[in-house]
Amino acid sequence: MKVNEKIDEFKRKSKSCGLKVTPQRIAVYREILSRKDHPSAEELYESLKGKIEGISLTTVYRTLSNLEKVGLIQRVPTLKDKVRYDARVEPHSHFICLNCGKIYDLDLIPEIDRERVKHIGEPLSCSAVCYGICRECRVEKA
């Protein structure tokens, strides 16, 4: 789906949930759509603060929370305290470098053995997070 189509989807979902569609919210979503580095709220704010009037870190946090609630972004689990976000919401996994902290998308979708987890509940999705040292960091160390 193209960026403008995703923005239109954002507008529809926002309106159906009773959320105002503001220039700041559109800017946050457009920014996260344009990035592949799984940014934090702080990183998004830093990239937008000089471009968008009236943007604040609080606005970015609230927008990310709303985007997550309506299913347009997802959190990426990390070992560090900072929450990272991904606009790619279709099932996939991640590789996280323990040295530099970069997060890479993996087109790896683990299968759920529903019989083995049915005593716990009904799984809705499953993803894997691989931790290691990325190629760039390995080359630097060598």
C-alpha positions as CSV (number, residue, x, y, z in Angstrom):
1,M,0.0,0.0,0.0
2,K,1.3,3.4,-0.9
3,V,1.9,6.2,1.6
4,N,-1.1,8.3,0.5
5,E,-3.3,5.2,0.7
6,K,-2.1,4.6,4.2
7,I,-2.7,8.2,5.2
8,D,-6.3,7.9,3.8
9,E,-6.7,4.7,5.9
10,F,-5.4,6.6,8.9
11,K,-8.0,9.3,8.4
12,R,-10.8,6.8,8.0
13,K,-9.8,4.8,11.1
14,S,-9.3,8.0,13.1
15,K,-12.7,9.4,12.2
16,S,-14.4,6.0,12.9
17,C,-12.8,6.0,16.4
18,G,-13.7,9.6,17.1
19,L,-10.2,10.9,16.8
20,K,-9.5,14.3,15.3
21,V,-7.3,14.2,12.2
22,T,-4.8,17.0,12.8
23,P,-1.7,18.1,10.8
24,Q,0.5,16.9,13.7
25,R,-1.0,13.4,13.8
26,I,-0.7,13.1,10.0
27,A,2.9,14.3,10.2
28,V,3.8,11.7,12.8
29,Y,2.2,8.9,10.9
30,R,3.8,10.0,7.6
31,E,7.2,10.2,9.3
32,I,7.0,6.7,10.7
33,L,5.8,5.4,7.4
34,S,8.9,6.9,5.7
35,R,11.3,5.3,8.0
36,K,12.7,1.8,8.2
37,D,14.8,2.2,11.4
38,H,12.0,1.6,13.9
39,P,12.2,4.9,15.6
40,S,11.4,5.8,19.2
41,A,8.9,8.6,20.1
42,E,11.9,10.9,20.9
43,E,13.5,10.2,17.5
44,L,10.3,11.0,15.7
45,Y,9.9,14.2,17.7
46,E,13.4,15.3,16.9
47,S,12.9,14.8,13.2
48,L,9.6,16.7,13.2
49,K,10.0,19.6,15.7
50,G,11.6,22.0,13.2
51,K,9.1,21.1,10.4
52,I,5.7,21.0,12.1
53,E,4.3,23.8,14.0
54,G,2.7,22.9,17.3
55,I,4.3,19.5,17.6
56,S,5.4,18.4,21.1
57,L,6.8,15.2,22.5
58,T,3.5,14.7,24.3
59,T,1.6,14.9,20.9
60,V,4.0,12.4,19.4
61,Y,3.4,10.0,22.3
62,R,-0.3,10.3,22.2
63,T,-0.4,9.9,18.4
64,L,1.7,6.8,18.6
65,S,-0.6,5.4,21.3
66,N,-3.6,6.1,19.1
67,L,-2.0,4.7,16.0
68,E,-1.2,1.5,17.9
69,K,-4.7,1.2,19.2
70,V,-6.2,1.4,15.7
71,G,-3.7,-1.1,14.4
72,L,-1.7,1.2,12.1
73,I,1.7,0.7,13.9
74,Q,3.1,-1.8,16.3
75,R,5.7,-1.8,19.1
76,V,8.9,-3.6,18.6
77,P,10.1,-5.5,21.7
78,T,13.7,-4.5,22.6
79,L,16.0,-5.3,25.5
80,K,16.5,-1.6,26.3
81,D,14.0,0.7,28.0
82,K,13.2,2.8,24.9
83,V,10.1,1.7,23.0
84,R,10.5,1.5,19.2
85,Y,7.7,1.5,16.6
86,D,7.1,-0.1,13.3
87,A,4.6,1.0,10.6
88,R,4.8,-2.4,9.0
89,V,2.0,-4.2,10.7
90,E,1.7,-7.4,8.6
91,P,3.2,-10.4,10.3
92,H,7.0,-10.4,10.4
93,S,9.8,-10.7,12.8
94,H,12.9,-8.6,13.8
95,F,16.6,-8.9,14.2
96,I,18.0,-6.6,16.9
97,C,21.8,-5.9,17.0
98,L,23.0,-6.1,20.6
99,N,25.9,-3.9,19.8
100,C,24.5,-0.9,17.9
101,G,20.8,-1.4,18.6
102,K,19.6,-1.3,15.0
103,I,16.4,-3.2,14.3
104,Y,16.0,-5.1,11.0
105,D,12.8,-6.5,9.6
106,L,12.8,-10.3,8.9
107,D,10.3,-11.9,6.6
108,L,10.1,-14.8,9.1
109,I,6.7,-15.8,10.4
110,P,6.8,-18.5,13.1
111,E,4.0,-21.0,13.0
112,I,1.8,-21.4,16.1
113,D,1.1,-24.9,17.3
114,R,-2.4,-24.1,18.5
115,E,-2.8,-27.4,20.2
116,R,0.2,-26.8,22.4
117,V,-1.1,-23.4,23.6
118,K,-4.8,-23.9,23.7
119,H,-4.7,-24.5,27.5
120,I,-3.4,-20.9,27.8
121,G,-5.7,-19.2,25.3
122,E,-6.3,-18.4,21.7
123,P,-3.2,-16.9,20.0
124,L,-3.9,-14.0,17.6
125,S,-0.4,-13.5,16.2
126,C,3.1,-14.7,16.7
127,S,6.5,-13.2,15.9
128,A,10.1,-13.9,16.7
129,V,12.8,-11.5,17.8
130,C,16.3,-12.6,17.0
131,Y,19.1,-10.9,19.0
132,G,22.7,-10.9,17.7
133,I,25.4,-8.8,16.2
134,C,24.7,-7.3,12.8
135,R,27.0,-7.6,9.8
136,E,28.1,-3.9,10.1
137,C,29.2,-4.3,13.7
138,R,30.9,-7.7,13.0
139,V,32.9,-6.0,10.2
140,E,33.9,-3.1,12.5
141,K,35.1,-5.5,15.2
142,A,37.2,-7.6,12.7
